[in-house]
């Protein structure tokens, strides 16, 4: 059973960079059967897909976030990370990392609340 755990600061100041890490256990992020996503949910809104990193390390981003988002990985730690630059209060959300199979998230982390505020 794969488990995912998000970690990172819960409070980020406007204009700074939000950095989150997802630690994966019970499976490898290099497994070619899966890809690994970041998804968020702002308060009162629906889920927003931000981007994905594949088992070979290639990435793809939502057009909504592409200009200020980077997803990377550390295979030695079985982790993948999100960086969201130039944040504003509108980036306040619960951020989730997920495992994806056939383009469908099949396992989710518990989510981490990130608030953007001065």
VENSUL-V116133 format. One record per residue. SS is DSSP state (a for helix, b for strand, c for the rest). PHI is phi as a letter, one per 20 degrees, with the letter a starting at -180 (NA if undefined). D_CENTER is the distance of its C-alpha to the mean C-alpha in Angstrom with 1 decimal. Layout:
BEGIN
ss=SS phi=PHI d_center=D_CENTER
ss=SS phi=PHI d_center=D_CENTER
END
This chain:
BEGIN
ss=c phi=NA d_center=19.6
ss=c phi=f d_center=16.1
ss=b phi=c d_center=14.3
ss=b phi=c d_center=10.7
ss=b phi=c d_center=10.5
ss=b phi=e d_center=8.1
ss=b phi=b d_center=10.1
ss=b phi=q d_center=10.9
ss=c phi=f d_center=13.4
ss=c phi=e d_center=14.1
ss=b phi=c d_center=16.1
ss=b phi=c d_center=15.7
ss=c phi=e d_center=18.7
ss=c phi=g d_center=19.0
ss=c phi=m d_center=18.9
ss=c phi=e d_center=17.0
ss=c phi=d d_center=13.6
ss=b phi=e d_center=10.6
ss=b phi=c d_center=9.2
ss=b phi=c d_center=6.9
ss=b phi=c d_center=7.3
ss=b phi=d d_center=7.1
ss=b phi=e d_center=10.7
ss=b phi=d d_center=12.1
ss=b phi=c d_center=15.8
ss=c phi=n d_center=18.3
ss=c phi=a d_center=17.1
ss=c phi=d d_center=16.4
ss=c phi=f d_center=13.4
ss=c phi=e d_center=16.4
ss=c phi=f d_center=17.9
ss=c phi=f d_center=18.8
ss=c phi=e d_center=18.7
ss=c phi=c d_center=14.9
ss=b phi=c d_center=11.8
ss=b phi=c d_center=8.1
ss=b phi=d d_center=5.6
ss=b phi=d d_center=2.8
ss=b phi=c d_center=5.8
ss=b phi=c d_center=7.7
ss=b phi=c d_center=11.4
ss=c phi=f d_center=13.7
ss=c phi=g d_center=17.0
ss=c phi=m d_center=19.4
ss=c phi=c d_center=17.3
ss=c phi=e d_center=15.7
ss=b phi=f d_center=12.3
ss=b phi=c d_center=10.7
ss=b phi=f d_center=8.9
ss=b phi=d d_center=7.2
ss=b phi=r d_center=7.3
ss=b phi=b d_center=8.0
ss=b phi=c d_center=9.5
ss=b phi=e d_center=12.7
ss=c phi=f d_center=14.9
ss=c phi=e d_center=16.9
ss=c phi=n d_center=14.3
ss=c phi=f d_center=14.6
ss=b phi=c d_center=12.0
ss=b phi=b d_center=12.1
ss=b phi=c d_center=10.9
ss=c phi=f d_center=12.1
ss=c phi=g d_center=15.3
ss=c phi=f d_center=14.4
ss=c phi=c d_center=11.8
ss=a phi=g d_center=13.2
ss=a phi=f d_center=15.5
ss=a phi=c d_center=13.3
ss=b phi=c d_center=9.9
ss=b phi=c d_center=9.5
ss=b phi=d d_center=7.5
ss=b phi=c d_center=9.8
ss=b phi=b d_center=10.9
ss=b phi=c d_center=13.8
ss=c phi=f d_center=15.7
ss=c phi=f d_center=18.3
ss=c phi=d d_center=16.0
ss=c phi=l d_center=14.0
ss=b phi=c d_center=10.7
ss=b phi=c d_center=7.8
ss=b phi=c d_center=6.4
ss=b phi=c d_center=5.1
ss=b phi=c d_center=8.3
ss=b phi=c d_center=9.6
ss=c phi=e d_center=13.3
ss=c phi=l d_center=16.3
ss=c phi=f d_center=14.8
ss=c phi=c d_center=17.3
ss=a phi=g d_center=17.9
ss=a phi=f d_center=16.6
ss=a phi=e d_center=13.0
ss=c phi=f d_center=13.8
ss=b phi=a d_center=11.7
ss=b phi=e d_center=10.3
ss=b phi=d d_center=6.5
ss=b phi=c d_center=5.7
ss=b phi=d d_center=4.6
ss=b phi=c d_center=7.5
ss=b phi=e d_center=10.3
ss=b phi=d d_center=12.1
ss=b phi=c d_center=15.8
ss=c phi=l d_center=17.9
ss=c phi=m d_center=15.1
ss=b phi=c d_center=14.8
ss=b phi=f d_center=12.2
ss=b phi=d d_center=14.5
ss=b phi=c d_center=12.9
ss=b phi=c d_center=10.5
ss=c phi=f d_center=9.7
ss=c phi=f d_center=11.9
ss=c phi=n d_center=9.5
ss=b phi=c d_center=10.0
ss=b phi=f d_center=12.1
ss=b phi=c d_center=11.9
ss=b phi=d d_center=15.2
ss=b phi=d d_center=16.3
ss=c phi=a d_center=20.0
ss=c phi=e d_center=22.8
END
